């Protein structure tokens, strides 16, 4: 798998080109009704068949690049190391190992090494963030009920 980590921020020129390209592509995507599309690279006169969902993904990439955000694409089934997973979650590797051993995140062992699916790490992260929001709302509700926000 080719990776650029951390992904580079797009230059100002790349941002401008991405924004212009995004607007044009988004306009075309609204009119496409086929799942299988063909684009042409004018510079070479080459036509390429591209699935519609790949063009839609390209539109998302162009939109984010136009905003100056770096973009990274990771296949969902990609397996990552415990260190990479810990970095994604913003925790220490030993804490991640505890999460794995407790069953909070599923993993497989390859020899003595643990491998975790990227999707499983992101699913855990999403659930963790949802639980944090729920608890914060609960705390705010309790503070309001106890009159801490009254003036």
C-alpha angles and dihedrals in degrees: 000000000000113000137181104194120208092021113233120249111247117253120243090258091051090049092053093047091047092051093050091045092047093054092050094045094046090052091052094044091058089060099044116101100169123090090216115057136177126218129188127221098216094198091064101020088236122149120210128191110225128178113246093240090057090054090048089052089050089054090054091049091050092048093052093042089051088056089054094251121139113239129212128183119205122179109240095235093052114130117219136192124258090251092054091047091050090052091050091052095042094236137112122274092242090054090050090051088055090052090050095047091048090055095245089126123025120232143165130227122232103191103312094333123098119223123194128195112243089226091057092051092049091046090052090047091050091050091046091052091048090051090049091052091048092050092046091052089049091052092047090050091050091049091050092049091050091051099246091137096049116110 
